[in-house]
Amino acid sequence: MKTKNGIELENLQSNSFTSSYLTVPKIIADTKKPMLFDQKARYKVLRSIELTKWLCVYHKRNFDDAENLLNSMNQACEGIGIKIKGPEWLEMDSYDGKKWLEEVDNLKPSSEFQIVVFVLDRGTEHLYNRIKTHSISMRGYISQVVKTQSLKKNALSVCSNLLKQINSKLGGASYAVDYDSLVKVKLNFF
């Protein structure tokens, strides 16, 4: 056997060898019909989680953005097969991260919510690290941050991706990847 550039060749005395490779993977989504991995088709998720009990936290100057978020999520959810209900709202008037997290903690035990969604703009995006540390390390609840700048670009696309992320975080599955069996090919060279 001879190895060169990561390829192992056996029996170099003959003019042929056998090689193995994986075929192009297929995505299996809600239709259970395989799609090629590189297809850009819109699809419904394979396994969805119903989003019924969630909290949306936003600064008072981002009221319109928070409302746009919910409207866009409602628009996007049908196309990807996820059901949502309206959130419980928490409007903040402070830029202090400690106050934001105290309010979340005081509202209800965070564990009562499936997820806590924070809407941040340029004035509040400095809260991101504190929010993630608090939610994951200190309190153990699932959180998602949405930036208002991304909502203003293409809210429907952003919310489709956001819902898929939330679905995955809550135990759903956007799709499954299926590989056909390993293909062995005899190659001849001269």
Protein Blocks (a to p, Z undefined) as FASTA:
>chain_A
ZZeehiacehklbccdcdddddddddddfkopacdfklccdcddfbdcddfbdcddddfk
lmmmmmmmmmmmmmmmmmnopacddddddddfbfbfklmmmmmmmmpcfklpmbdcdddd
fklmmmmmmmmmmmmmmnopacddddfklmmmmmmlmmmmmmmmmmmmnopafbdcdddd
ddddddddZZ
